């Protein structure tokens, strides 16, 4: 009886707090939407690309099944670089590691990028993919380009930023430009993954239709990432090599990000 009385007395307070919570959620959604709008204007070159950037960002943030499939892989990509450094502590001192070139282990965070890129075409709400058939677009480039940019900025970049802070605290500011090279190499690697992997419109297939044969492509893609890291290491062996490599990577990224998403006509790609 006492509990019922207390409950009745507290109902107005509960409802008032619940209303405040709902209002806060609305404000948060508005603020997230405005931040996403600004980010899309910075990263995307045209209106269509910005639309699909925001669409893909919302799907990655809100779809539960997609997060269950992808987020564990992102967790592993965050852990991998540190596992190899911790293993070296068994036979090397911390000062020896900090003065060496073990910071190249940060490339390991990109090894699962092909898997994440491959998963972008799956969705628990794939039946809504009919929307692609009614959108008046002449080509698929804005769809793919906006989605891949959303993947990099929303899923990978936060993890990489945290790892950069930790790595610079271990190895010092001397590796700043090397970390910038790693980021440019990863952007290049993302485009390579997109070109090699089988293409389907984003979020247009059921998770049950996951093709196991795509897993065979992941290993060669990892070798490509290793090759890019080896080229990076080679440029560090001579003076100002890192800065020369930065210029090369900026030019290559500019050309590939501009050309790689130009595919066949839009009608040929709709399913």
Steps between C-alpha positions, in 0.01 A plus 500: 500500500783738588672417169182575305460834677863594430459391138187714451664799664812470279321451168497874414872528575573190293300632205671837524846341496397271217391803300837664565674183381297500179580865442870432554486214248338731247766763555771236466354379173484856372859566602617172346312587184658844476848357566442239230384772264819699554720191463330403176561848357869475588559150362262480206528690175137510383144482628433137400817381671406687818158338502644148491770594748231595753289198407787256551606672823150466642480135397835421664397678818144369534486150353553253779577192287761684296676614817495147640673374186752781451593640841682186624730524197565865583585400855757252376649761266553725802670227703728343236771771489549489877519120521825493302648784704416322826661183366823692440505610865588141594848530354550877446481792739240774463766761413636274226153461351422873526818589310446241227261467208236278661249774425457333162279254688224759470446370146341195662196709586412504128518125444129457573400790275425264207255307718324817609489627142355168389228515768376843393267345243308296760210617713222363713271743317611408149142496369512878504758489220217559250562869567806480272270424206302820533785742571564716191874443475690440178792321666585310816819691583336731762343199674824306538723800561278649769463162671874424502576846637245440775662165575845655538389803700251330733650154554873513436614857564396512870695180570802620306498838677510335842779268389700795367478673839616185680780433250629857523500472879720191462726593208487878524411773252774378265250261342237766425569513125530122485152471650378741234655273236324202657168681476557585132599138433181383670290734285673353196444149633129572548461588132692187400267289715198660335635433150589136565206385713170402343273803475140526610303805594545592868266326747319321216562133592397282793763386747394142426633547145857559617733348241775292656709511184563869565704390800759361259558850367570646844842336541649640174366841599686471830818435299435822309477688828831341603656609171389860555656488846824361355516785248446744784790343693723522192434874469608551862850375417610819324473869601164668441369176356187515714408844366556386142277200565231729643494701178477182292220357714298821489516501120418130469213526747359802318500317167367168631225650716391698197505213249445176696127550562411569138333175400250401234164668464267518796235282344748216451588501867152496647379167638 
